[in-house]
Structures are given as structure tokens and as C-alpha cells.
């Protein structure tokens, strides 16, 4: 069995395993997720484990209380996730899969994509790392890793480097920010995630990768 050498640095891990229709989601690092809307475990799609978490695109989200674990201002860490999008976004809206804090605040951090499949990561209104159009697509599983190493940000898709390295200011230090998954706090003007999500892992203090990997 493979051993995660960085397990002690993992601050969030959600395998998204469970029975079809369950609204109970396990987070193994002792954070309590709150499910809003119709967010639930579904067996219709999965990367591993036979299930994943489904978001219908209309107000569905997972939220976590404010924690120092969501503070990446040290400039080192990784955010990993697998997605099977049903839709990307509409018009000029951005779909925000992860939002730490409140959009537009210097202590916020966001992972988002537009309707052309370009992905961005960084502080809203500040320097970001961004990929080309078509990086993320609908109707298929894709595994992503956002890597922060000494302030340099990279985006990997299925192990291939698709953006960066780009020097970014991760965020102004804050431990009072909530974590939102699948949703933006400016919910009336931005596209909520519509699709499946599996295997979410946040590692703080160490970048998982700085070069392409298998």
C-alpha cells in the first residue's frame, strides 16, 4: 500500500465515498463539512471508490468554518481534486470551485474557471496563475493539482504542467476565512459548480510537485 509521506501536513481530505443519495460526507482531518442545497454523494460517477459528490449548479455547496488550516499565505502547499463537470459557466461568469474567504478581499483565495475552460488560481484582483482555454472540459474526469512552492504557483492536469510557474501573493494572512466548495459568496453573479467532485486533499506547508509527474 502506498504511504503518503506528507500525511502529517494534510489539513483536509475528503474521499467522497458513501452510499447513493447520502448527505453525509467524511472529512478525515477533523473538520466538519456543512452541506447546503442538494449536495450529496452519488454513485453515477466516480474516480475511485465507486462514488463522488454531486453539485446541481443551483446553490449547492460544501462549507467549512474559518480555520488557520485554510491560510496559505506562507506560499507553500497543494490543493488536489478531481472533477467531472457537467457545465463550465455561462457568459462572462467564472465558476469558483474553491473560495477561501470573501471574493474581492485581499485575504481571499480562489480556484476558478471560465466558459472556455481556462483555469485560474490566486487572490481576486491580484496576480494569478492561469491556464489556456480548454484546460478543463465537460463530460470526463480530470485530476488537478494546484502547487505552491516558495510563492510560485503551478497548475497540473493529470500530472502534466498546464500553467506556471507564476509568482503570486497567496493571500494576506488570515485565519478567519471560511472555505466554500462549489460556490461563490457573490452568489447572484457567479456560476455555481455543476458536476461531480472526488478526492479533495489540501496539503499545507509543502508543495506536492514542482514538475510534471505520473
Backbone as JSON, one array per atom type, in Angstrom:
{
  "sequence": "XXXXXXXXXXXXXXXXXXXXXXXXXXXXXXXXXXXXXXXXXXXXXXXXXXXXXXXXXXXXXXXXXXXXXXXXXXXXXXXXXXXXXXXXXXXXXXXXXXXXXXXXXXXXXXXXXXXXXXXXXXXXXXXXXXXXXXXXXXXXXXXXXXXXXXXXXXXXXXXXXXXXXXXXXXXXXXXXXXXXXXXXXXXXXXXXXXXXXXXXXXXXXXXXXXXXXX",
  "N": [[0.84, -1.19, 0.0], [0.55, 2.22, -0.85], [2.21, 4.86, 0.84], [1.51, 8.01, 2.19], [3.81, 10.38, 2.31], [3.58, 12.96, 3.14], [1.47, 13.09, 4.86], [1.16, 14.1, 7.46], [1.1, 16.77, 6.99], [-1.23, 17.22, 5.7], [-4.25, 18.94, 5.7], [-6.87, 18.81, 5.02], [-8.98, 16.3, 3.87], [-11.11, 14.68, 1.73], [-12.54, 11.83, 0.75], [-14.9, 11.31, -0.58], [-16.51, 9.04, -0.51], [-19.29, 6.79, -0.22], [-22.82, 5.97, 0.22], [-25.35, 6.0, -2.35], [-27.06, 9.03, -2.71], [-26.56, 9.92, -0.16], [-26.21, 12.43, 2.33], [-24.19, 12.78, 4.0], [-20.89, 13.51, 4.43], [-17.6, 12.49, 4.64], [-14.83, 13.92, 6.3], [-11.57, 13.56, 6.91], [-9.71, 14.84, 8.52], [-10.72, 16.03, 10.75], [-12.39, 18.28, 10.37], [-15.57, 19.76, 10.16], [-17.86, 19.32, 7.68], [-20.42, 21.32, 6.16], [-23.29, 20.76, 4.37], [-25.07, 22.3, 1.78], [-28.12, 23.01, 0.08], [-28.8, 20.73, -2.54], [-26.58, 19.13, -2.38], [-24.86, 16.09, -2.49], [-23.8, 12.64, -2.04], [-23.16, 10.61, -4.86], [-23.47, 7.71, -6.91], [-23.34, 7.64, -9.59], [-21.17, 8.63, -10.97], [-17.64, 8.27, -10.56], [-14.23, 8.68, -9.55], [-12.52, 7.07, -8.04], [-13.37, 4.5, -5.69], [-16.1, 4.24, -6.13], [-18.02, 6.25, -5.85], [-18.92, 9.76, -5.76], [-19.08, 13.31, -5.06], [-21.96, 15.19, -5.76], [-22.97, 18.18, -7.37], [-25.58, 20.32, -8.19], [-25.53, 22.78, -9.43], [-27.16, 24.84, -8.65], [-27.07, 26.62, -6.15], [-25.92, 24.64, -4.59], [-23.44, 23.55, -2.28], [-20.46, 22.98, -0.29], [-19.48, 23.87, 2.9], [-17.0, 25.07, 5.2], [-16.07, 25.9, 8.51], [-14.26, 28.86, 9.57], [-10.7, 28.65, 9.67], [-7.28, 28.31, 10.6], [-6.09, 26.47, 9.01], [-6.8, 26.95, 6.41], [-5.23, 28.98, 5.56], [-2.98, 29.96, 3.33], [-0.92, 31.72, 3.18], [1.74, 31.43, 3.67], [2.89, 30.54, 1.36], [3.44, 27.95, 0.5], [2.25, 24.8, -0.41], [-0.41, 22.51, -1.41], [-3.29, 21.97, -3.41], [-5.48, 19.54, -4.21], [-7.68, 17.81, -6.45], [-10.38, 16.08, -8.08], [-12.46, 16.4, -10.89], [-15.58, 16.15, -12.61], [-17.04, 17.88, -14.71], [-20.32, 18.96, -15.56], [-21.31, 21.24, -16.7], [-19.59, 24.25, -17.6], [-19.5, 27.29, -17.24], [-21.47, 30.28, -17.66], [-21.74, 32.91, -20.06], [-19.9, 35.73, -19.07], [-19.3, 34.89, -16.57], [-17.49, 33.31, -13.87], [-16.78, 30.07, -12.75], [-16.4, 29.14, -9.51], [-14.68, 26.82, -7.87], [-13.29, 26.42, -5.49], [-13.29, 28.6, -2.78], [-11.76, 30.6, -0.52], [-12.5, 32.58, 2.1], [-13.9, 35.85, 1.38], [-14.93, 36.8, -1.79], [-13.06, 39.23, -3.52], [-11.7, 40.24, -1.4], [-8.52, 40.87, 0.09], [-7.54, 38.83, 1.63], [-8.6, 36.62, 0.6], [-8.78, 33.58, -1.38], [-8.9, 31.9, -4.44], [-10.03, 29.31, -6.65], [-10.81, 28.87, -9.91], [-12.73, 28.71, -13.04], [-13.45, 29.61, -16.48], [-16.01, 29.94, -19.1], [-14.7, 29.0, -21.28], [-13.0, 27.12, -20.44], [-10.6, 27.85, -19.26], [-8.42, 27.92, -16.51], [-7.91, 29.46, -13.32], [-5.93, 30.52, -10.53], [-5.55, 32.13, -7.45], [-5.35, 35.29, -5.65], [-8.29, 37.2, -5.71], [-8.33, 39.88, -7.99], [-5.64, 40.26, -7.81], [-2.27, 39.12, -8.57], [-2.4, 36.2, -10.54], [-2.21, 32.67, -11.35], [-2.69, 31.29, -14.48], [-4.29, 29.12, -16.84], [-4.43, 27.92, -20.29], [-7.23, 28.24, -22.58], [-9.59, 25.55, -22.68], [-8.42, 23.86, -20.88], [-9.88, 22.66, -18.83], [-12.6, 20.48, -19.23], [-15.93, 19.36, -20.14], [-17.82, 16.42, -19.17], [-15.96, 14.39, -18.55], [-13.59, 12.8, -16.37], [-11.1, 14.62, -14.65], [-7.98, 15.16, -13.16], [-6.62, 17.43, -10.95], [-3.92, 19.42, -9.7], [-3.04, 22.04, -7.67], [-0.21, 23.76, -7.07], [1.89, 25.27, -4.69], [4.96, 26.68, -4.23], [7.32, 28.2, -2.43], [6.03, 30.6, -3.03], [5.68, 30.43, -5.76], [3.36, 29.51, -8.13], [1.76, 26.7, -9.62], [-0.17, 24.86, -12.01], [-1.29, 21.64, -12.41], [-2.51, 19.17, -14.61], [-3.75, 16.02, -14.63], [-1.15, 15.23, -14.03], [0.44, 16.61, -15.83], [2.11, 19.69, -16.45], [0.28, 22.58, -16.77], [0.1, 25.27, -16.37], [2.04, 28.01, -15.22], [5.46, 28.06, -13.84], [4.23, 30.74, -11.81], [4.79, 33.64, -10.03], [2.99, 34.45, -7.23], [1.07, 36.35, -4.85], [0.0, 34.63, -2.27], [-2.1, 35.03, -0.33], [-3.29, 37.55, 1.91], [-2.36, 37.13, 5.25], [-4.61, 35.25, 7.16], [-6.8, 33.8, 9.48], [-9.45, 33.73, 9.7], [-11.13, 33.09, 7.71], [-13.75, 31.46, 5.99], [-14.17, 28.32, 4.24], [-15.36, 27.63, 1.07], [-16.86, 25.34, -1.1], [-17.62, 24.78, -4.39], [-19.07, 27.08, -4.8], [-19.68, 30.64, -4.79], [-19.33, 33.49, -2.72], [-20.47, 35.75, -3.74], [-23.07, 35.07, -4.81], [-25.1, 35.73, -6.61], [-24.1, 36.58, -9.0], [-22.23, 34.91, -10.05], [-21.25, 31.72, -11.39], [-22.34, 28.71, -10.05], [-20.87, 25.55, -9.17], [-21.48, 22.82, -11.33], [-21.61, 19.53, -11.43], [-19.51, 16.65, -10.76], [-17.45, 15.84, -7.94], [-14.42, 14.6, -6.63], [-12.11, 13.04, -4.34], [-10.63, 15.16, -2.67], [-7.94, 17.02, -1.49], [-6.07, 18.93, 0.72], [-2.89, 20.14, 1.26], [-0.7, 21.59, 3.49], [2.06, 23.76, 3.75], [3.89, 22.33, 2.3], [4.74, 21.8, -1.07], [3.31, 19.51, -3.3], [4.23, 18.78, -5.86], [6.62, 20.1, -8.21], [7.23, 19.78, -10.77], [6.32, 18.03, -13.8], [4.52, 14.95, -13.36], [3.78, 11.43, -12.79]],
  "CA": [[0.0, 0.0, 0.0], [1.32, 3.45, -0.91], [2.17, 5.68, 2.04], [1.62, 9.44, 1.91], [4.9, 10.9, 3.14], [3.19, 14.29, 3.6], [0.18, 12.98, 5.53], [1.11, 14.96, 8.64], [0.87, 18.14, 6.52], [-2.56, 17.29, 5.11], [-5.19, 19.62, 6.6], [-8.22, 18.49, 4.58], [-9.07, 15.18, 2.92], [-12.46, 14.16, 1.54], [-12.53, 10.8, -0.29], [-16.22, 11.33, -1.24], [-17.06, 7.68, -0.57], [-20.54, 6.64, 0.52], [-23.96, 5.39, -0.48], [-26.05, 6.9, -3.26], [-28.03, 9.92, -2.1], [-26.18, 10.29, 1.2], [-25.83, 13.81, 2.57], [-23.13, 12.73, 5.0], [-19.6, 13.47, 3.76], [-16.5, 12.33, 5.58], [-13.6, 14.7, 6.19], [-10.82, 12.74, 7.86], [-8.8, 15.65, 9.33], [-11.48, 16.59, 11.87], [-13.18, 19.46, 10.06], [-16.97, 19.37, 9.98], [-18.46, 19.94, 6.5], [-21.85, 21.63, 6.13], [-23.82, 20.65, 3.02], [-26.16, 23.22, 1.5], [-28.84, 22.7, -1.14], [-28.96, 19.31, -2.85], [-25.27, 18.49, -2.4], [-24.99, 14.72, -1.98], [-22.99, 11.58, -2.63], [-23.82, 9.89, -5.96], [-22.69, 6.62, -7.48], [-23.41, 7.71, -11.05], [-19.8, 8.89, -11.45], [-16.6, 8.27, -9.53], [-12.85, 8.44, -9.99], [-12.19, 5.85, -7.3], [-14.24, 4.28, -4.55], [-17.47, 3.96, -6.52], [-18.95, 7.36, -5.66], [-18.35, 11.1, -5.72], [-20.04, 14.3, -4.58], [-22.66, 15.82, -6.87], [-23.46, 19.54, -7.22], [-26.5, 20.53, -9.31], [-25.32, 24.09, -10.05], [-28.13, 25.82, -8.15], [-26.94, 26.85, -4.71], [-25.26, 23.55, -3.88], [-22.08, 23.85, -1.83], [-19.96, 22.48, 0.98], [-18.79, 24.94, 3.6], [-16.26, 24.75, 6.41], [-15.84, 27.05, 9.38], [-12.95, 29.5, 9.48], [-9.62, 27.88, 10.28], [-5.92, 28.62, 10.15], [-5.71, 25.47, 8.01], [-7.09, 27.47, 5.06], [-4.34, 30.11, 5.34], [-1.82, 29.56, 2.52], [-0.08, 32.9, 2.99], [3.15, 31.03, 3.73], [3.37, 30.34, 0.0], [3.78, 26.55, 0.23], [1.14, 23.88, -0.2], [-1.04, 21.93, -2.6], [-4.73, 21.7, -3.42], [-5.72, 18.49, -5.21], [-9.09, 17.46, -6.61], [-10.81, 15.52, -9.36], [-13.78, 16.92, -11.26], [-16.31, 15.72, -13.81], [-18.01, 18.96, -14.89], [-21.44, 18.83, -16.5], [-21.28, 22.53, -17.4], [-18.48, 25.08, -17.11], [-20.11, 28.52, -16.74], [-22.2, 30.96, -18.72], [-21.37, 34.3, -20.3], [-18.62, 36.17, -18.54], [-19.17, 34.41, -15.2], [-16.48, 32.32, -13.54], [-17.19, 29.05, -11.81], [-15.41, 29.03, -8.44], [-14.78, 25.54, -7.2], [-12.84, 26.66, -4.11], [-13.16, 30.0, -2.37], [-11.4, 30.8, 0.87], [-12.8, 33.97, 2.42], [-14.93, 36.56, 0.61], [-14.43, 37.28, -3.07], [-12.75, 40.65, -3.54], [-10.92, 40.59, -0.22], [-7.11, 40.51, -0.1], [-7.25, 37.6, 2.36], [-9.31, 35.54, -0.08], [-8.04, 32.76, -2.32], [-9.92, 31.27, -5.26], [-9.73, 28.44, -7.78], [-11.97, 29.12, -10.76], [-12.56, 28.58, -14.48], [-14.47, 30.32, -17.25], [-16.79, 29.09, -20.01], [-13.79, 28.47, -22.3], [-12.18, 26.08, -19.83], [-9.35, 28.37, -18.72], [-8.43, 27.84, -15.05], [-7.11, 30.45, -12.62], [-5.76, 30.35, -9.09], [-4.87, 33.25, -6.81], [-6.15, 36.25, -4.9], [-9.09, 38.01, -6.63], [-7.84, 41.21, -8.23], [-4.19, 40.29, -7.64], [-1.6, 38.24, -9.52], [-2.94, 34.84, -10.56], [-1.66, 31.75, -12.33], [-3.81, 30.94, -15.34], [-4.03, 28.18, -17.93], [-5.03, 28.2, -21.58], [-8.59, 27.75, -22.82], [-9.7, 24.13, -22.94], [-7.73, 23.07, -19.86], [-10.9, 21.85, -18.18], [-13.66, 20.17, -20.18], [-17.09, 18.68, -19.56], [-18.1, 15.03, -19.54], [-14.84, 13.47, -18.32], [-12.84, 13.03, -15.14], [-9.8, 15.26, -14.75], [-7.34, 15.3, -11.86], [-5.84, 18.66, -10.91], [-3.16, 19.79, -8.51], [-2.54, 23.4, -7.58], [1.01, 23.66, -6.27], [2.55, 26.5, -4.26], [6.31, 26.42, -3.73], [8.02, 29.47, -2.2], [5.28, 31.66, -3.69], [5.48, 30.13, -7.18], [2.17, 28.68, -8.3], [1.67, 25.88, -10.82], [-1.37, 24.04, -12.17], [-1.06, 20.37, -13.1], [-3.69, 18.4, -15.01], [-3.36, 14.61, -14.82], [0.29, 15.14, -13.9], [1.13, 17.49, -16.79], [2.11, 21.1, -16.11], [-0.53, 23.34, -17.74], [0.22, 26.7, -16.09], [3.08, 28.37, -14.27], [5.33, 28.72, -12.53], [3.93, 32.16, -11.74], [4.9, 34.15, -8.67], [1.77, 35.1, -6.78], [0.88, 36.56, -3.42], [-1.02, 33.62, -2.0], [-3.19, 35.76, 0.31], [-2.91, 38.2, 3.15], [-2.53, 36.15, 6.32], [-5.89, 35.3, 7.85], [-7.35, 32.53, 9.94], [-10.87, 33.98, 9.95], [-11.85, 32.86, 6.47], [-14.42, 30.19, 5.74], [-13.88, 27.63, 2.98], [-16.55, 27.29, 0.29], [-16.6, 24.44, -2.22], [-18.7, 24.76, -5.37], [-19.94, 28.24, -4.61], [-19.06, 31.93, -4.56], [-20.11, 34.31, -1.8], [-21.27, 36.65, -4.58], [-23.8, 34.0, -5.48], [-26.07, 36.18, -7.61], [-23.46, 36.98, -10.26], [-21.25, 33.93, -10.47], [-21.77, 30.39, -11.7], [-22.06, 27.66, -9.07], [-20.38, 24.34, -9.82], [-22.44, 21.79, -11.75], [-20.86, 18.34, -11.81], [-19.09, 15.73, -9.71], [-16.17, 16.16, -7.32], [-13.9, 13.43, -5.93], [-10.73, 13.04, -3.83], [-10.15, 16.51, -2.39], [-6.89, 16.99, -0.48], [-5.29, 20.15, 0.93], [-1.63, 19.95, 1.98], [-0.21, 22.92, 3.87], [3.45, 23.85, 4.15], [4.76, 21.62, 1.34], [4.2, 21.57, -2.42], [3.39, 18.1, -3.69], [5.07, 18.65, -7.06], [7.05, 21.31, -8.9], [7.47, 19.37, -12.15], [5.37, 17.02, -14.27], [4.61, 13.68, -12.62], [2.84, 10.38, -13.19]],
  "C": [[0.88, 1.24, 0.0], [1.13, 4.25, 0.37], [2.36, 7.14, 1.65], [2.65, 10.04, 2.85], [4.58, 12.28, 3.7], [1.9, 14.27, 4.4], [0.07, 13.9, 6.74], [0.87, 16.42, 8.26], [-0.48, 18.31, 5.85], [-3.52, 17.9, 6.12], [-6.64, 19.37, 6.21], [-8.15, 17.3, 3.63], [-10.5, 14.65, 2.92], [-12.43, 13.12, 0.42], [-13.82, 10.72, -1.09], [-16.77, 9.92, -1.46], [-18.36, 7.62, 0.24], [-21.62, 6.04, -0.33], [-24.69, 6.44, -1.3], [-27.1, 7.72, -2.52], [-27.68, 10.38, -0.7], [-25.8, 11.76, 1.27], [-24.82, 13.9, 3.72], [-21.8, 12.54, 4.29], [-18.5, 13.43, 4.8], [-15.35, 13.29, 5.25], [-12.69, 14.16, 7.29], [-9.84, 13.53, 8.74], [-9.55, 16.5, 10.37], [-12.05, 17.98, 11.63], [-14.6, 18.99, 9.74], [-17.56, 20.06, 8.75], [-19.95, 20.2, 6.7], [-22.31, 21.6, 4.68], [-25.04, 21.55, 2.88], [-26.8, 22.84, 0.18], [-29.01, 21.2, -1.31], [-27.63, 18.57, -2.94], [-25.37, 17.1, -1.78], [-24.0, 13.79, -2.67], [-23.81, 10.87, -3.71], [-22.88, 8.81, -6.49], [-22.7, 6.64, -9.01], [-22.04, 7.92, -11.67], [-18.84, 8.79, -10.28], [-15.24, 8.12, -10.2], [-12.34, 7.16, -9.35], [-13.23, 5.69, -6.2], [-15.71, 4.07, -4.86], [-18.46, 5.07, -6.31], [-18.17, 8.68, -5.7], [-19.42, 12.04, -5.19], [-20.63, 15.06, -5.76], [-23.18, 17.21, -6.47], [-24.35, 19.85, -8.43], [-26.4, 21.91, -9.95], [-26.26, 25.17, -9.57], [-28.04, 25.9, -6.63], [-26.28, 25.74, -3.94], [-23.84, 23.96, -3.47], [-21.77, 23.06, -0.57], [-19.22, 23.63, 1.63], [-18.09, 24.39, 4.85], [-16.05, 26.03, 7.21], [-14.44, 27.6, 9.18], [-11.91, 28.7, 10.24], [-8.29, 28.37, 9.75], [-5.45, 27.62, 9.1], [-5.94, 25.97, 6.59], [-6.17, 28.64, 4.7], [-3.08, 29.63, 4.62], [-0.86, 30.72, 2.3], [1.4, 32.58, 3.12], [3.75, 30.71, 2.38], [3.8, 28.94, -0.34], [2.58, 25.66, 0.53], [0.61, 23.35, -1.51], [-2.53, 21.77, -2.35], [-4.98, 20.72, -4.56], [-7.2, 18.13, -5.25], [-9.31, 16.83, -7.98], [-12.21, 15.99, -9.64], [-14.28, 16.27, -12.55], [-17.39, 16.77, -14.04], [-19.12, 18.57, -15.88], [-21.55, 20.1, -17.33], [-20.16, 23.35, -16.8], [-19.0, 26.36, -16.46], [-20.85, 29.15, -17.91], [-21.73, 32.4, -18.84], [-19.99, 34.62, -19.79], [-18.39, 35.69, -17.1], [-18.04, 33.4, -15.07], [-17.07, 31.34, -12.55], [-16.09, 28.9, -10.76], [-15.62, 27.72, -7.7], [-14.36, 25.67, -5.73], [-12.75, 28.16, -3.88], [-12.88, 30.03, -0.88], [-11.61, 32.28, 1.18], [-13.9, 34.53, 1.54], [-14.32, 37.1, -0.67], [-14.23, 38.79, -3.05], [-11.93, 41.12, -2.37], [-9.49, 40.11, -0.41], [-6.71, 39.26, 0.67], [-7.96, 36.41, 1.74], [-8.36, 34.78, -1.01], [-9.08, 31.98, -3.12], [-9.32, 30.39, -6.34], [-10.96, 28.46, -8.66], [-11.65, 28.81, -12.22], [-13.69, 29.29, -15.2], [-15.13, 29.37, -18.25], [-15.96, 28.56, -21.17], [-12.85, 27.42, -21.73], [-10.81, 26.53, -19.39], [-9.45, 28.4, -17.2], [-7.5, 28.89, -14.46], [-7.04, 30.12, -11.13], [-5.03, 31.56, -8.53], [-5.83, 34.1, -6.02], [-6.95, 37.09, -5.88], [-8.55, 39.43, -6.75], [-6.34, 41.36, -8.09], [-3.56, 39.38, -8.69], [-2.15, 36.82, -9.4], [-2.09, 33.97, -11.5], [-2.83, 31.25, -13.15], [-3.4, 30.04, -16.48], [-4.71, 28.63, -19.21], [-6.48, 27.73, -21.61], [-8.55, 26.25, -23.09], [-8.99, 23.26, -21.93], [-8.71, 22.15, -19.14], [-12.08, 21.69, -19.13], [-14.8, 19.46, -19.46], [-17.1, 17.21, -19.97], [-16.97, 14.05, -19.37], [-14.18, 13.81, -16.99], [-11.48, 13.64, -15.45], [-9.26, 15.46, -13.34], [-6.43, 16.52, -11.89], [-5.07, 18.78, -9.6], [-2.71, 21.24, -8.66], [-1.37, 23.36, -6.61], [1.55, 25.05, -5.96], [3.9, 26.14, -3.65], [7.07, 27.73, -3.65], [7.36, 30.61, -2.98], [5.09, 31.46, -5.17], [4.34, 29.14, -7.32], [2.2, 27.95, -9.64], [0.33, 25.15, -10.82], [-0.99, 22.8, -12.96], [-2.41, 19.72, -13.42], [-3.23, 16.98, -15.35], [-1.84, 14.45, -14.85], [1.09, 16.03, -14.83], [1.02, 18.94, -16.34], [1.34, 21.88, -17.18], [-0.5, 24.84, -17.48], [1.31, 26.93, -15.04], [4.45, 27.82, -14.67], [5.11, 30.23, -12.65], [4.02, 32.59, -10.29], [3.63, 34.89, -8.29], [1.88, 35.41, -5.29], [-0.28, 35.68, -3.02], [-2.25, 34.24, -1.37], [-2.61, 36.5, 1.51], [-3.25, 37.25, 4.29], [-3.85, 36.33, 7.04], [-6.3, 33.91, 8.27], [-8.84, 32.66, 10.21], [-11.72, 33.75, 8.71], [-12.5, 31.48, 6.43], [-13.95, 29.61, 4.41], [-15.2, 27.25, 2.33], [-16.13, 26.4, -0.87], [-17.83, 24.42, -3.12], [-19.54, 26.01, -5.43], [-19.11, 29.5, -4.42], [-19.95, 32.73, -3.61], [-20.9, 35.39, -2.52], [-22.15, 35.75, -5.45], [-24.75, 34.44, -6.57], [-25.43, 36.48, -8.96], [-22.45, 35.98, -10.77], [-21.85, 32.54, -10.54], [-21.36, 29.39, -10.63], [-21.69, 26.37, -9.8], [-21.51, 23.36, -10.11], [-21.63, 20.59, -12.25], [-20.51, 17.52, -10.59], [-17.69, 16.1, -9.23], [-15.71, 14.95, -6.51], [-12.49, 13.73, -5.41], [-10.14, 14.44, -3.66], [-9.12, 16.43, -1.26], [-6.14, 18.32, -0.46], [-4.06, 19.77, 1.75], [-1.05, 21.33, 2.25], [1.24, 22.84, 4.3], [4.41, 23.19, 3.19], [4.03, 21.5, 0.0], [4.33, 20.09, -2.76], [4.36, 17.91, -4.86], [5.46, 20.03, -7.57], [7.41, 21.02, -10.35], [6.47, 18.28, -12.52], [5.6, 15.68, -13.58], [3.6, 12.68, -13.17], [1.87, 10.16, -12.06]]
}
